[in-house]
């Protein structure tokens, strides 16, 4: 009979894998948008004032940082999901799962802080990006306690 913590970890791991894949696709789209925005900015830079160019440059740097963070977050989410799915019934691996869950939480926290600065914060992003890794950690802790 399957134990509760293991089933929670198994289900959340599958959801995280799907979310990571969606995040990876979003990263590609964001990279294309960032590249297009950078190209347009370069074309318009001669017509913009120096102060405006500096502001646009800072915004582009923030956008590229967001792209990189999205890629890293997606990769960690996919890896955490795969490792969790493969070890949902293996208590000795629970500590590794807790570490991956914590990394996903930190990346989500940094991402949400960036979204607040960009004035585009939304609750769904917080729930999808932060609650799932927390539930993943809860499942891993439950698995660890079963040892």
C-alpha positions, 0 to 999 in steps of 0.5 A: 500500500502506498504511503501518503507522503509518497503519493503527494510527492509523486503527484506534485513531481508530475505537475512540476515536470509539466510546469517546467516544460511549460516554463521552458516553452515560455522561456523560448518565447520570452527570449524571442521577444527580448531579442526583438525588443533589443533589435527595435531599441538598437534601431531607435537609440539614435532618436532617443535621448541619452537618459531614455537610452540609459533607462531602456538599457536597464530595462533590457538588462532586467528582461534578459536576467528574467529570461535566464532566470526563467530558463534556470527555473524551468530546468530545475523544476523539470529535474526536480520533477523527474527525480521526485517521480523516480524516487517517490518511494525511496526514503534515502533520497528524501534529503536530495528531494528537499534540496531540489524543492528548496532551490525551486522555492528560492528561484520562484521567490527571486522571480516574484520579487523581479515581477514586483519591480516590473509591476507585473506581479500576479497571484497565479504566478506566486501560487504556481511557482511557490506553492508547488515546490513547498508541497514538493518539500512537504512530500519529501519530508513525509517520505523522509519521516517514513524511513 
